[in-house]
Amino acid sequence: MRPLAHGAAHHCFGCGKANRSGLRLNFLVSDEGLIVCRTKIPARFEGPPGYVHGGVIATLLDEAMSKANRACNVIAMTRHLEVDYRRPVPLRSTIEITARHLKAEGRKHFCEAEIRLHGETLASGKALFIAVTKQFLLSRTKD
Ligand SMILES: CCCCCCCCCCCCCCCC(=O)SCCNC(=O)CCNC(=O)[C@H](O)C(C)(C)COP(=O)(O)OP(=O)(O)OC[C@H]1O[C@@H](n2cnc3c(N)ncnc32)[C@H](O)[C@@H]1OP(=O)(O)O
């Protein structure tokens, strides 16, 4: 596994190092394109008492899947996201998030992701991403 150089925006809520209130996730990638992130989610992202907020769980899955696209040199935005909340995700425990790119059909990219704790799947997701140009992605950054 090696660190993923994803070039994502510095203030990204999921992975931006400059976003002090964000999740500041770090991702690894295998030679086969499997994305892995091990992290502990801080208490400020609480939903149910002691557990991660459901919106943050969706973010973790979405973020990991977007990195699976990046590992394929694809810049894409999430168009459709499905989340299966199987078990609550505890705060402050080391969870493992994995994601992979499944297939491409033209601009459409299909990915899947999971969150695990001690080998048990707590949440899983699938998403459709649509490839966009760098110009489209950066069109708001000059405002
Ligand atoms: C120096 C710079 C470095 C850059 C460094 C890179 C940084 C890398 C950062 C990446 C960033 C990621 C960040 C994390 C991922 C987010 O969180 S992204 C944020 C959340 N997502 C959004 O805000 C996206 C909002 N949606 C949109 O802007 C537009 O819908 C999109 C995604 C651009 C697509 O619009 P569009 O280009 O008009 O595409 P559209 O024709 O509607 O659909 C395309 C195709 O998908 C099909 N489709 C649409 N919906 C569905 C569906 N639900 N089921 C099946 N098919 C569907 C359409 O039928 C169409 O099919 P074809 O006709 O092509 O066969």
The ligand as an SDF file (V2000), in Angstrom:
LIG
                    3D

 65 67  0  0  0  0  0  0  0  0999 V2000
   -5.4800   21.4230  -10.1990 C   0  0  0  0  0  0  0  0  0  0  0  0
   -6.7940   20.6710  -10.1320 C   0  0  0  0  0  0  0  0  0  0  0  0
   -6.6590   19.3650   -9.5620 C   0  0  0  0  0  0  0  0  0  0  0  0
   -7.9910   18.6830   -9.3920 C   0  0  0  0  0  0  0  0  0  0  0  0
   -7.8160   17.7180   -8.3620 C   0  0  0  0  0  0  0  0  0  0  0  0
   -8.9190   16.7680   -8.3260 C   0  0  0  0  0  0  0  0  0  0  0  0
   -9.6320   16.7690   -7.0470 C   0  0  0  0  0  0  0  0  0  0  0  0
  -10.6440   15.7160   -7.0580 C   0  0  0  0  0  0  0  0  0  0  0  0
  -11.8400   16.1200   -6.2770 C   0  0  0  0  0  0  0  0  0  0  0  0
  -12.9780   15.3220   -6.7300 C   0  0  0  0  0  0  0  0  0  0  0  0
  -14.1320   15.8070   -6.0010 C   0  0  0  0  0  0  0  0  0  0  0  0
  -14.8560   14.6550   -5.3860 C   0  0  0  0  0  0  0  0  0  0  0  0
  -15.4640   15.0680   -4.1280 C   0  0  0  0  0  0  0  0  0  0  0  0
  -16.1010   13.9000   -3.4610 C   0  0  0  0  0  0  0  0  0  0  0  0
  -17.3140   13.5550   -4.1320 C   0  0  0  0  0  0  0  0  0  0  0  0
  -18.3810   14.5920   -3.8580 C   0  0  0  0  0  0  0  0  0  0  0  0
  -18.8010   14.7310   -2.7430 O   0  0  0  0  0  0  0  0  0  0  0  0
  -18.8950   15.5730   -5.1230 S   0  0  0  0  0  0  0  0  0  0  0  0
  -20.1340   16.6000   -4.3350 C   0  0  0  0  0  0  0  0  0  0  0  0
  -21.5050   16.0270   -4.4570 C   0  0  0  0  0  0  0  0  0  0  0  0
  -21.9170   15.9360   -5.8370 N   0  0  0  0  0  0  0  0  0  0  0  0
  -22.3510   17.0270   -6.5300 C   0  0  0  0  0  0  0  0  0  0  0  0
  -22.4400   18.1210   -6.0230 O   0  0  0  0  0  0  0  0  0  0  0  0
  -22.6980   16.7760   -7.9680 C   0  0  0  0  0  0  0  0  0  0  0  0
  -23.9270   17.5940   -8.4020 C   0  0  0  0  0  0  0  0  0  0  0  0
  -24.3470   17.1340   -9.7200 N   0  0  0  0  0  0  0  0  0  0  0  0
  -23.8470   17.7020  -10.8470 C   0  0  0  0  0  0  0  0  0  0  0  0
  -23.1500   18.7110  -10.8200 O   0  0  0  0  0  0  0  0  0  0  0  0
  -24.1870   17.0190  -12.1390 C   0  0  0  0  0  0  0  0  0  0  0  0
  -25.3010   16.1930  -11.9580 O   0  0  0  0  0  0  0  0  0  0  0  0
  -23.0080   16.1740  -12.6640 C   0  0  0  0  0  0  0  0  0  0  0  0
  -22.5140   15.1420  -11.6280 C   0  0  0  0  0  0  0  0  0  0  0  0
  -21.8340   17.0890  -13.0430 C   0  0  0  0  0  0  0  0  0  0  0  0
  -23.4600   15.3960  -13.8790 C   0  0  0  0  0  0  0  0  0  0  0  0
  -24.1430   16.2890  -14.7180 O   0  0  0  0  0  0  0  0  0  0  0  0
  -24.0540   16.1150  -16.2990 P   0  0  0  0  0  0  0  0  0  0  0  0
  -22.6440   16.2950  -16.7370 O   0  0  0  0  0  0  0  0  0  0  0  0
  -25.0980   17.0300  -16.8630 O   0  0  0  0  0  0  0  0  0  0  0  0
  -24.4130   14.5810  -16.4990 O   0  0  0  0  0  0  0  0  0  0  0  0
  -25.8330   13.9090  -16.8750 P   0  0  0  0  0  0  0  0  0  0  0  0
  -25.9350   14.0190  -18.3750 O   0  0  0  0  0  0  0  0  0  0  0  0
  -26.9470   14.4020  -16.0330 O   0  0  0  0  0  0  0  0  0  0  0  0
  -25.5560   12.4150  -16.4460 O   0  0  0  0  0  0  0  0  0  0  0  0
  -24.4790   11.6970  -17.0200 C   0  0  0  0  0  0  0  0  0  0  0  0
  -24.9610   10.2970  -17.2940 C   0  0  0  0  0  0  0  0  0  0  0  0
  -25.3200    9.6510  -16.0560 O   0  0  0  0  0  0  0  0  0  0  0  0
  -26.6390    9.1100  -16.1580 C   0  0  0  0  0  0  0  0  0  0  0  0
  -27.2540    9.1400  -14.8540 N   0  0  0  0  0  0  0  0  0  0  0  0
  -27.5070   10.2330  -14.0950 C   0  0  0  0  0  0  0  0  0  0  0  0
  -28.0670    9.8420  -12.9330 N   0  0  0  0  0  0  0  0  0  0  0  0
  -28.1450    8.5220  -12.9530 C   0  0  0  0  0  0  0  0  0  0  0  0
  -28.6170    7.5450  -12.0140 C   0  0  0  0  0  0  0  0  0  0  0  0
  -29.0830    7.8890  -10.8050 N   0  0  0  0  0  0  0  0  0  0  0  0
  -28.5320    6.2320  -12.3920 N   0  0  0  0  0  0  0  0  0  0  0  0
  -28.0350    5.8730  -13.5920 C   0  0  0  0  0  0  0  0  0  0  0  0
  -27.5720    6.7470  -14.5070 N   0  0  0  0  0  0  0  0  0  0  0  0
  -27.6420    8.0470  -14.1940 C   0  0  0  0  0  0  0  0  0  0  0  0
  -27.3340    9.9920  -17.1770 C   0  0  0  0  0  0  0  0  0  0  0  0
  -28.4280    9.3320  -17.7600 O   0  0  0  0  0  0  0  0  0  0  0  0
  -26.2120   10.2180  -18.1690 C   0  0  0  0  0  0  0  0  0  0  0  0
  -26.0790    9.0550  -18.9880 O   0  0  0  0  0  0  0  0  0  0  0  0
  -25.6260    9.1340  -20.5280 P   0  0  0  0  0  0  0  0  0  0  0  0
  -26.6830    9.9770  -21.1920 O   0  0  0  0  0  0  0  0  0  0  0  0
  -24.2690    9.8170  -20.5170 O   0  0  0  0  0  0  0  0  0  0  0  0
  -25.5730    7.7100  -20.9440 O   0  0  0  0  0  0  0  0  0  0  0  0
  1  2  1  0
  2  3  1  0
  3  4  1  0
  4  5  1  0
  5  6  1  0
  6  7  1  0
  7  8  1  0
  8  9  1  0
  9 10  1  0
 10 11  1  0
 11 12  1  0
 12 13  1  0
 13 14  1  0
 14 15  1  0
 15 16  1  0
 16 17  2  0
 16 18  1  0
 18 19  1  0
 19 20  1  0
 20 21  1  0
 21 22  1  0
 22 23  2  0
 22 24  1  0
 24 25  1  0
 25 26  1  0
 26 27  1  0
 27 28  2  0
 27 29  1  0
 29 30  1  0
 29 31  1  0
 31 32  1  0
 31 33  1  0
 31 34  1  0
 34 35  1  0
 35 36  1  0
 36 37  2  0
 36 38  1  0
 36 39  1  0
 39 40  1  0
 40 41  2  0
 40 42  1  0
 40 43  1  0
 43 44  1  0
 44 45  1  0
 45 46  1  0
 45 60  1  0
 46 47  1  0
 47 48  1  0
 47 58  1  0
 48 49  1  0
 48 57  1  0
 49 50  2  0
 50 51  1  0
 51 52  1  0
 51 57  2  0
 52 53  1  0
 52 54  2  0
 54 55  1  0
 55 56  2  0
 56 57  1  0
 58 59  1  0
 58 60  1  0
 60 61  1  0
 61 62  1  0
 62 63  2  0
 62 64  1  0
 62 65  1  0
M  END
$$$$
